[in-house]
Amino acid sequence: MERENNTVVTEFILLGLTQSQNIQLLIFVLILVFYLIILPGNLLIIFTIRSDPGLSAPLYFFLGNLAFLDASYSFIVAPRMLMDFLSEKKIISYRSCIAQLFFLHFLGGGEELLLVVMAFDRYIAICRPLYYSTVMNPRVCYALVFGQWLGGFIHSIIQVAIILRLPFCGPNELDNFFCDVPQIIKLACTDTFVVELLMVFNSGLLTLLCFLGLLASYAVILCHVHGSAAEGKSKAISTCTTHIIVIFLMFGPAIFIYTRPFRALPADKVVSFFHTVIFPLMNPVIYTLRNQEVKASMKKLLIRHVPC
């Protein structure tokens, strides 16, 4: 093979999630159901927020961005996984692998930062309500979302830059169903100890710090709500509870995967499956099911546009 991008490996073989045909069929059906039901639900959330002037508050602006991020994230791994279930040999080119890795961390890192932005929004709304309209004006909201996208890009480009410098000269079997940093590093024809430390610092430490910071911020918000008047308390607690659920769904698997040395564990593939395929489609739905305003607006939209 010709040397390309400092490597003699031009493709990787994905070993997949499992070799059992029955389990593969079950997973195929599960992913297909999620795509046919929950993905349109996420798109409905975006359309509802965009079309209802009553949902113009920053919270709904950020929720719409979250739904867009998760809908985009769900297209990185799952569609190829569905095609691989129908293929005898699961092969991905080196460039496609790097592209998949880039978008995975670009959107994933952006979503983590968006959850930080949403926590800041809830802190100002609940703990400093008199300053809310001044602090969270449209210009600030757009700047925060731009910063979230920029942060995700910087995080991802660092990952890709480090991977591109690694030489790959032999084994090309990735023990996973998609391309991710831990599995790719193991195939490099060099000592990867320093690279692993860099990856843990870039992905793992950043994820852990965001997770702990978010939990601390919501603890402060809940303490403030507990000591405030009864008016609006239940709604604030419900909103914070929803955010905390999504935080655990988003950060728990990421912490498990990226904050430890890159050693294979039996649970790695299962955790990765839920982290990359299932949870991204669930997050906006969890927000919507616990938000009365969005549900009411969605019902009106459906009544207006669906004849039955």
C-alpha angles and dihedrals in degrees: 000000000000118000109257129176089354091303139098091207111093098171142023130219113224113214090201134219096292141350094221111108093207093052090045090054091049092050091046091055092044093053092045091052091050091051095047096047114021101035092057086047090058091049088050089054091054093047092047094052092045095049101043115077088197089068096060096114116117091250091064092042089057092043090055090051090049091053090049092049093048093045089051092044091054090062095059102071112005101063093052090044089056091051092047090056087062094046126083093212120036108211129167124183121240092248093047089050092053091046091051091050091048096052092041092059095033094059095032093052090044091053092051090053091046090057088054089052091050090051089052090050092052092047092055093043095050106028100032104026095155091061096041100098090046098046099038099046120149094263092054092046092053090046091052092050091047089050090050092054092044092049091051091050093050092047092050098043090055090054093049094045091055093046093049091058093057119097117232112193109149135008114049103176113118112203093218142065094251140023115274136156101256095054096042093051091056090062096055117116094227143061105289101185094110092042091053090052090051091050093048089050094047098043109014102041093041091051093047093048092049090048095050091043092052093049090049092049093050090046088057091047093049091048089051091048092048091057096044131086120288093250110105092356096118093048092049092048091048091051093048092046090053091050091049092051091053091046091057092046092050103037102032097070092038091054090048092051104039109028097067134061111283099263120141117249126186091244095052098094095044092049091046091050093055092040096052104029114021108031098048090061092045101050100075090041090056090052092048097047090057097043114084096191094055092045092050092048091047092053091051091049092051093046090052097048107027111071096202 
